[in-house]
Amino acid sequence: MRVSEQALHGWDLARAIGQDDRIDPPVVDALLAAIDADPTSRAWSGFTPRAGAERLAGAARLLALTGRG
């Protein structure tokens, strides 16, 4: 939970202030693995996944699953 909060809110902030918004690939992989391991985690995330999120990969998929991107 802490890692996802830091990564995703860090992305939000970086995006808002026009800075580098890349999330390190190992962090993306770990967060996607956690989401895939517990499908119910999407229900408590508070965000509606973007349509087509499942067809994406890497950071694009993570951001889409959390209503970003």
N, C-alpha and C positions, 0 to 999 in steps of 0.2 A: 504494500500500500504506500509506504513512504517513497519508494523508488518511483512508482507511477505518479504520485503527486509532484515530486520534484521534476521528473522528465516532462510531464504534460503541462504543468503550470509554467515550467521554465520555457517550454515551446511557446505557450501563450504570450508570455512576457516578451520573449525575444522577437516574436512576430509583431507585437504591438509597438515596439520601439525600433523596429527596422534592423535588428541585429541577426547574426547567424542563428538560424532556428533548427539546425540539424540535431538529431538525437543520435548518440553513439550506437552503432549497429548492435553491439552486445546487449545494450540496455533494451533496444527495440525487440531483439530476439527473446530476452527474458520476459518482457511484458506480454508479448504475444503468446508465449508458452503458457503463462499464467492464465491469460484469458481463455485460451483453447482448453486448458485443463479443467476450468470451472466455468461452463457456459452461463451459469446463473450470475456470474460477476457482472455481466452486461446489464442485468436488471437493476443493480444497485449503483451503477456508475453515474446515473443522473443525466446521461446523454443518450440521445437517439442516434444509433449508427446511421451513417450516410448510406443511401441506396448504392448497392454494388460494392460495398466494403469487402465482402468475402472474395471478390475477384482480384483484389489488389494484393500487393506484397510489401514486406518490410515496413518502413516508417509510414508510407502512404496508407497501408492497411491499418496500422495502429491508430493513426490520426482519424481515419474514417470511422473506425469502430467506436471511437470516443467522441464522435460528433464534430470533429475538427477537420481541417484541411480543405 
